[in-house]
């Protein structure tokens, strides 16, 4: 009888306060590998940037949305500027990969075809990463370090285009670089209409492709020496 009473007392002492079973800690987060955690934080920061602009991206906001602590965000990104630049680089890497896959499936024959593949890649990347990083790529924000990196990333994205544009339009490299920026500006305007819901994705891709084709042809027609080249082709 004494043994049974002792056992019963031990059982009571082991029971958690309130007589209920132990519950898992609600604050416990899913453990991820470092690379996966960094990728998740970049996705969260990209969504915040899309929802509220670059000012909405801070360590506190990212930590709260991701369900982690601020020190964990600091572990991957030592400064807010480093975090924002990493979001831009992640977006550009995804865009470059998608553009490369699209071009490998159907090698663009001219600048208009390349524009179509590129716009499709931009649409895919925006749908996956959000429009915030895309907007920031061509923005002149208050942070000079972010602005300089965004400018460099845009130049890297346009670099493969310049030779094709120069060949198609019959212009030199300087003019090709100018024309590439004009093409991006025109494409950005149309993509903004798509993102706002004013155009379907199909309409945005079609209109951008037509606009780029007209822009390249018009630029080429008015380029110095264009009439002489046209005359030479006609005689040939």
C-alpha positions in Angstrom: 0.0 0.0 0.0 2.9 2.4 0.9 4.6 1.6 -2.4 1.4 2.4 -4.4 1.0 5.7 -2.5 4.7 6.6 -3.2 4.3 5.9 -6.9 1.1 8.0 -7.0 2.9 11.0 -5.4 5.8 10.7 -7.8 3.3 10.8 -10.7 1.7 13.9 -9.3 5.1 15.6 -8.9 6.0 14.8 -12.6 2.8 16.2 -14.0 3.1 19.7 -15.5 1.6 22.7 -13.7 -2.2 22.9 -14.2 -2.5 19.2 -14.7 -2.3 19.4 -18.5 0.1 17.7 -20.9 3.3 19.5 -21.9 2.7 21.5 -25.1 5.3 22.2 -27.8 6.8 25.8 -27.8 4.9 27.9 -30.3 7.9 30.0 -30.8 9.9 27.0 -32.1 10.8 27.7 -35.8 11.6 25.2 -38.5 15.3 24.6 -38.7 16.7 25.1 -42.1 20.1 24.7 -43.7 22.0 28.0 -43.8 21.6 28.3 -47.6 17.9 27.6 -47.4 17.4 30.1 -44.5 19.2 32.8 -46.4 17.1 32.1 -49.5 13.9 32.3 -47.4 15.0 35.7 -45.9 15.6 37.1 -49.4 12.1 35.9 -50.5 10.6 37.6 -47.5 12.5 40.8 -48.0 11.5 40.8 -51.7 7.8 40.5 -50.8 8.1 43.3 -48.3 9.8 45.5 -51.0 7.0 44.7 -53.4 4.3 45.6 -50.8 5.8 48.8 -49.4 8.9 49.7 -51.4 12.5 49.7 -50.2 11.6 51.6 -47.0 9.5 48.6 -45.9 12.6 46.4 -45.8 14.2 46.4 -42.3 15.7 43.8 -40.0 12.7 44.0 -37.7 10.1 43.6 -40.5 12.0 40.7 -42.2 12.5 38.9 -38.9 8.8 39.3 -37.9 7.5 38.1 -41.3 9.9 35.2 -41.4 9.2 34.2 -37.8 12.8 34.5 -36.7 14.9 36.7 -34.5 16.7 39.9 -35.6 20.1 38.4 -34.7 19.5 35.6 -37.1 18.9 38.1 -40.0 22.1 40.0 -38.9 23.9 36.7 -39.2 23.3 36.5 -42.9 23.2 40.3 -43.7 25.5 42.5 -41.6 23.8 45.7 -42.7 20.4 46.8 -44.2 22.2 47.9 -47.3 23.8 44.4 -47.7 20.3 42.9 -47.4 18.8 45.1 -50.1 21.7 44.5 -52.4 21.4 40.8 -51.9 17.7 41.0 -52.8 18.6 42.8 -56.1 21.3 40.2 -56.8 19.0 37.3 -56.1 16.4 38.8 -58.5 19.0 39.4 -61.2 20.4 35.9 -60.9 16.9 34.4 -61.2 16.1 36.6 -64.2 19.4 35.8 -65.9 18.8 32.0 -65.4 15.3 32.2 -66.8 16.4 34.3 -69.8 19.1 31.8 -70.5 16.7 28.9 -70.4 14.3 30.7 -72.6 17.0 31.6 -75.1 18.3 28.0 -75.1 14.9 26.6 -76.0 14.4 29.0 -78.9 17.5 30.9 -80.0 16.5 34.5 -80.7 17.0 35.4 -84.4 16.9 39.2 -83.8 16.5 41.9 -81.2 12.7 41.6 -81.2 12.8 37.9 -80.6 15.4 38.5 -77.8 13.1 41.1 -76.3 10.2 38.6 -76.3 12.2 36.0 -74.5 13.6 38.6 -72.0 10.1 40.0 -71.2 8.8 36.5 -70.6 11.7 35.9 -68.3 11.0 39.2 -66.5 7.3 38.3 -66.1 8.3 34.8 -64.7 10.8 36.4 -62.2 8.3 39.1 -61.1 5.7 36.4 -60.5 8.2 34.4 -58.4 10.2 37.2 -56.7 7.8 40.2 -56.7 8.0 43.5 -58.6 9.8 45.4 -55.8 13.4 44.4 -56.9 12.6 45.0 -60.5 11.5 48.5 -59.7 14.5 49.2 -57.6 16.9 48.1 -60.4 16.3 51.3 -62.4 15.5 53.6 -59.5 17.8 56.3 -58.1 17.2 55.8 -54.4 18.7 57.7 -51.5 21.4 55.1 -50.8 24.3 55.6 -53.2 25.7 52.2 -52.6 22.4 50.5 -53.5 22.0 52.8 -56.5 25.5 52.0 -57.8 25.0 48.2 -57.4 21.6 48.4 -59.1 23.2 50.3 -62.0 26.0 47.7 -62.3 23.4 44.8 -62.2 21.4 46.4 -65.0 24.5 46.9 -67.0 25.4 43.2 -66.5 21.9 42.2 -67.7 22.2 44.3 -70.8 25.7 43.4 -71.7 24.7 40.3 -73.9 22.2 42.5 -75.8 24.7 45.2 -77.0 26.4 43.2 -79.7 23.1 41.8 -81.0 21.6 45.3 -81.0 24.7 46.8 -82.7 24.6 44.1 -85.4 20.8 44.4 -86.0 20.6 48.2 -86.0 24.0 48.7 -87.7 25.2 51.1 -85.0 28.4 51.3 -82.9 28.8 50.0 -79.3 28.0 53.4 -77.7 24.8 53.8 -79.7 23.9 50.2 -78.9 24.3 50.9 -75.2 22.0 53.9 -75.5 19.4 51.9 -77.5 19.5 49.1 -74.9 18.6 51.6 -72.2 15.8 52.9 -74.4 14.5 49.4 -74.9 14.5 48.7 -71.1 12.6 51.9 -70.4 10.0 51.0 -73.0 9.7 47.5 -71.7 9.5 48.7 -68.1 6.5 51.0 -69.0 4.6 48.1 -70.6 5.4 45.7 -67.8 4.1 48.2 -65.3 0.7 48.2 -67.1 0.8 44.4 -66.9 1.6 44.4 -63.2 -1.1 46.9 -62.4 -3.6 44.6 -64.3 -4.2 47.0 -67.2 -2.8 44.4 -69.7 -2.7 40.6 -69.8 0.7 39.0 -69.8 0.2 38.0 -73.4 -0.7 41.6 -74.4 2.4 42.9 -72.5 4.7 40.5 -74.2 3.2 41.2 -77.7 3.3 45.0 -77.2 6.8 45.1 -75.9 8.1 42.9 -78.8 6.4 45.1 -81.3 7.7 48.3 -79.6 11.2 47.0 -79.5 11.1 46.0 -83.1 9.9 49.5 -84.1 12.5 51.2 -81.9 15.4 49.2 -83.3 14.2 49.7 -86.9 13.7 53.4 -86.4 17.0 53.9 -84.6 18.8 52.0 -87.4 17.0 54.0 -90.2 18.2 57.3 -88.7 21.7 56.2 -87.8 24.6 58.0 -89.6 25.4 56.3 -92.8 22.1 54.3 -92.8 21.0 55.6 -96.3 24.4 54.6 -97.7 24.2 51.1 -96.2 20.6 50.7 -97.5 21.7 51.9 -101.0 24.6 49.4 -101.0 22.3 46.6 -100.0 19.8 47.6 -102.8 22.6 47.6 -105.4 23.9 44.3 -104.1 
